[in-house]
């Protein structure tokens, strides 16, 4: 989607990602780790201590960014030149789109430096939220087999078993979308939304908020509010299915929960985030039947003490549910 490739490096002989991709993903998650990105930092309150890196966070982030740049930068630099020379004229991925952006006067909009920064931002912003929602959704569905069966039935009806689900199918997968939406509601990726600042005095729900106030929304408080949601702690995808048969979306305009940030400083890539989440989720459900490991009967849904992820890694047994030649399509599409 970004670089027109499945992963960095040559990969393994079996077609899976190799060391390079694992290192790249590990670096992304190190940047996103709440311990380094959102934890208490002395220099935020005492700017004079910034150069000392007393908590060691700066060193960790710099090392992670260095790894990401090692894989991103050569591709970006090699791609920019053909567009400048006029030897490349067809857009193939998101990187090409960024390179070819122009202002009203026809001048290139982002510099190479800005493109590198934007690509890193896109990569990091699309990793944790979708993967967290999908992991929680599958964990909840394992403990409620009827939900799993209903999701599989929808996939078989809309897509069938002779091909892989495509992005063009997503608008017809209402129940699949409802399952993902319910995961966003019940299991947000973080306790709070990114901080915002009020630009003027205002009143919200009879609360006066002075200008320049920092406003932090509780994702948990919204999504599990018993005044808004019936049985708020229960995973019920059906609650999102509308009686009029209209399509289900992952966004929530009424702010009853937060899937992607909203407002003037909201997520600029909601469409991309939706596609990534639903494609990952739908292909995992279509491609495999999932079961708990032997000698286990259910998934422990306890949350981690340090964040809102599963306390224990989700370990399942995957059994292929499609003909072998359908899986071969993935290799040929690479």
C-alpha positions in Angstrom: 0.0 0.0 0.0 2.8 2.4 0.9 5.9 1.0 -0.9 4.1 -1.5 -3.2 5.6 -4.5 -1.4 4.4 -6.9 1.3 7.5 -6.6 3.5 11.1 -5.4 3.6 13.9 -7.7 2.6 13.7 -10.9 0.6 11.7 -12.8 3.2 11.8 -16.5 4.0 11.7 -19.4 1.6 8.1 -20.2 2.7 7.0 -16.7 1.5 6.8 -15.1 5.0 8.6 -12.0 6.2 12.2 -12.3 7.3 14.6 -10.6 9.7 14.3 -7.2 8.0 10.6 -7.0 8.4 10.7 -8.2 11.9 13.3 -5.5 12.8 11.2 -2.8 11.1 8.0 -3.8 12.9 9.8 -4.0 16.2 11.2 -0.5 15.7 7.7 0.8 15.0 6.3 -0.7 18.2 9.2 0.6 20.2 8.2 4.1 19.1 4.5 3.4 19.9 5.2 1.8 23.2 3.3 3.8 25.8 6.3 3.6 28.1 8.3 5.7 25.7 5.7 7.9 23.9 3.2 8.9 26.6 4.9 8.2 30.0 6.1 10.9 32.4 9.1 12.7 31.0 11.0 15.1 33.2 12.1 17.4 30.4 8.4 18.1 29.5 8.3 20.0 32.8 11.9 21.1 33.2 13.1 22.0 29.6 16.6 22.7 31.0 17.1 18.9 31.5 16.2 18.0 27.9 19.8 17.5 26.7 20.6 15.0 29.5 18.0 12.4 28.4 17.7 11.3 32.1 15.1 8.7 31.3 16.9 7.2 28.3 13.8 7.7 26.1 15.5 9.9 23.6 18.2 7.3 22.9 15.6 4.5 22.4 13.5 6.6 20.0 16.6 7.7 18.0 17.7 4.1 17.6 14.2 3.0 16.5 14.0 5.9 14.0 17.4 5.0 12.7 16.2 1.4 11.9 13.0 2.7 10.2 15.1 5.2 8.2 17.4 2.4 7.1 14.6 0.7 5.3 12.4 3.7 4.2 14.9 6.2 3.0 16.6 4.3 0.2 13.3 3.4 -1.3 12.0 7.0 -1.1 15.1 8.5 -2.5 15.3 6.0 -5.4 11.6 6.7 -6.2 11.8 10.5 -6.2 14.4 10.7 -8.9 12.5 8.9 -11.7 9.5 11.3 -11.1 11.9 14.3 -11.4 13.4 12.9 -14.6 10.0 12.1 -16.1 10.8 8.4 -16.6 8.1 7.4 -14.2 4.5 8.6 -14.9 2.1 6.1 -13.3 1.2 6.1 -9.6 1.5 2.6 -8.1 1.3 3.3 -4.3 0.9 5.9 -1.6 4.5 6.9 -1.9 4.0 7.9 -5.6 0.9 9.9 -4.5 3.0 11.9 -2.0 5.8 12.5 -4.5 3.4 13.8 -7.2 1.4 16.2 -5.0 1.5 19.7 -6.3 0.2 23.1 -5.2 -2.1 25.4 -7.2 0.9 26.6 -9.2 2.1 23.2 -10.2 5.1 23.2 -7.8 5.9 20.0 -5.9 4.3 20.2 -2.5 6.2 18.0 0.0 10.0 17.9 0.0 11.8 14.6 0.2 12.5 15.2 3.9 8.8 15.9 4.5 7.8 12.7 2.5 10.1 10.6 4.7 8.5 12.1 7.9 5.0 11.6 6.5 5.7 8.0 5.6 7.0 7.2 9.0 3.9 8.9 10.5 1.6 6.8 8.3 3.5 3.6 9.2 3.4 4.2 13.0 -0.2 5.5 13.0 -1.6 2.4 11.2 0.1 -0.3 13.2 -1.2 -0.4 16.8 -4.9 0.6 16.5 -6.0 -1.9 13.8 -3.9 -4.7 15.2 -5.3 -4.1 18.7 -8.9 -4.1 17.5 -8.5 -7.2 15.4 -6.7 -9.2 18.2 -9.4 -8.3 20.7 -12.3 -9.0 18.3 -10.9 -12.5 17.5 -10.3 -13.2 21.3 -13.9 -12.2 22.1 -15.3 -14.2 19.2 -13.4 -17.3 20.2 -15.4 -17.2 23.5 -18.6 -16.7 21.6 -18.6 -19.3 18.7 -21.9 -18.2 17.3 -20.5 -14.8 16.5 -17.6 -16.6 14.7 -20.0 -18.7 12.7 -22.1 -15.7 11.7 -19.1 -13.8 10.5 -17.9 -16.8 8.5 -21.3 -17.2 6.9 -21.3 -13.6 5.8 -17.9 -14.0 4.2 -18.9 -17.2 2.4 -22.1 -15.6 1.2 -20.5 -12.3 -0.1 -17.1 -13.5 -1.2 -17.3 -17.3 -1.3 -14.3 -19.7 -1.0 -12.9 -19.5 -4.5 -11.1 -16.2 -4.0 -9.7 -13.9 -1.3 -11.8 -11.1 0.1 -10.9 -7.7 -1.5 -11.3 -4.1 -0.5 -14.3 -3.8 -2.9 -16.1 -6.4 -0.8 -15.9 -4.5 2.5 -19.0 -2.4 2.0 -21.1 -5.6 1.9 -19.6 -7.1 5.0 -21.8 -5.4 7.6 -21.5 -8.0 10.3 -17.7 -8.2 10.0 -17.6 -4.4 10.3 -19.9 -4.5 13.3 -17.5 -7.0 15.0 -14.5 -4.7 14.4 -16.6 -1.6 15.5 -17.5 -3.4 18.7 -13.9 -4.2 19.4 -13.0 -0.5 19.0 -15.8 0.4 21.5 -15.1 -2.2 24.2 -11.3 -2.4 23.8 -9.7 0.9 22.8 -6.0 1.0 22.0 -5.3 3.5 24.7 -7.2 4.9 27.8 -7.3 8.4 26.5 -7.5 10.3 23.3 -4.6 12.5 22.1 -4.8 15.8 24.0 -6.5 18.8 22.5 -6.6 22.4 23.5 -9.7 24.6 23.5 -9.2 27.7 21.3 -12.0 29.6 23.0 -14.2 29.6 26.1 -16.9 27.0 25.6 -19.5 24.9 27.5 -19.9 21.2 26.9 -22.6 19.2 28.8 -23.0 22.1 31.3 -19.2 22.1 32.0 -17.4 25.4 31.4 -14.1 24.9 29.6 -11.8 28.0 29.6 -9.8 29.0 26.5 -6.4 27.2 26.3 -7.5 24.3 28.5 -6.1 20.9 27.7 -8.9 18.5 27.0 -8.4 14.8 27.3 -11.2 12.4 26.4 -11.5 9.0 28.1 -11.9 6.3 25.4 -12.8 3.8 28.1 -15.3 6.2 29.7 -17.1 6.8 26.4 -17.1 3.3 25.1 -18.2 1.6 28.3 -20.7 4.2 29.5 -23.7 2.4 30.9 -25.9 5.4 30.2 -25.2 5.0 26.4 -24.6 1.3 26.0 -26.7 -1.6 27.1 -24.5 -4.2 28.8 -21.4 -2.1 28.1 -18.9 -4.8 29.1 -20.3 -7.5 26.8 -19.1 -8.0 23.2 -22.3 -7.6 21.2 -21.7 -6.8 17.5 -25.4 -6.8 16.8 -25.8 -3.5 18.7 -24.2 -1.8 15.7 -26.5 -3.3 13.0 -29.2 -0.8 11.9 -32.8 -1.8 11.4 -32.9 0.0 8.1 -30.2 -2.2 6.7 -27.8 0.7 6.1 -24.1 0.2 6.1 -22.0 -0.1 9.3 -18.9 2.1 9.6 -16.0 2.1 12.1 -16.3 5.9 12.8 -18.7 7.3 15.4 -19.8 10.8 14.6 -21.8 11.2 17.8 -18.7 10.5 19.9 -20.3 7.6 21.8 -16.9 5.9 21.5 -13.6 6.7 19.7 -12.2 4.4 16.9 -10.1 7.1 15.2 -9.5 10.6 16.5 -12.0 13.2 15.4 -12.1 17.0 15.1 -9.7 19.5 13.5 -6.8 17.5 14.9 -8.4 14.1 14.2 -7.1 11.2 12.3 -6.3 12.3 8.7 -6.4 8.8 7.4 -9.7 7.3 8.7 -10.4 5.7 5.3 -7.0 4.0 5.2 -7.3 2.9 8.9 -10.7 1.5 8.1 -9.5 -0.4 5.1 -6.4 -1.8 6.9 -8.5 -2.9 9.9 -11.2 -4.6 7.9 -8.9 -6.2 5.3 -6.7 -7.7 8.1 -9.8 -8.9 10.1 -11.7 -10.2 7.1 -8.8 -12.2 5.6 -7.9 -13.8 9.0 -11.6 -14.9 9.4 -12.0 -16.0 5.8 -8.7 -17.8 5.5 -8.7 -19.8 8.7 -10.8 -21.5 11.4 -9.4 -20.4 14.7 -9.5 -22.5 17.9 -7.9 -22.4 21.4 -4.8 -24.5 22.0 -5.2 -28.0 23.3 -6.1 -28.4 27.0 -7.7 -25.0 27.0 -11.4 -24.1 26.7 -11.5 -20.4 26.3 -9.5 -17.2 26.1 -8.6 -15.2 29.2 -9.8 -11.7 28.4 -8.0 -10.0 31.2 -6.5 -6.7 30.3 -2.8 -5.9 30.9 -2.0 -3.9 34.0 0.1 -1.4 32.1 -2.2 -0.8 29.1 -5.5 -2.0 27.5 -4.0 -4.9 25.5 -4.6 -8.5 26.3 -2.6 -9.5 29.5 -1.5 -12.7 27.8 -0.5 -12.9 24.1 -3.3 -14.4 22.0 -2.2 -17.9 21.0 -4.6 -19.9 18.7 -4.6 -22.8 16.4 -5.2 -21.9 12.7 -6.8 -24.4 10.3 -7.1 -23.4 6.6 -10.7 -23.2 5.4 -10.1 -22.4 1.7 -8.7 -24.4 -1.2 -4.9 -24.5 -1.4 -4.8 -22.6 -4.7 -6.6 -19.6 -3.1 -3.7 -19.1 -0.7 -1.3 -19.3 -3.7 -2.8 -16.0 -5.0 -1.1 -14.2 -2.1 2.3 -15.3 -3.3 1.6 -14.5 -7.0 0.3 -11.0 -6.0 3.5 -10.2 -4.2 
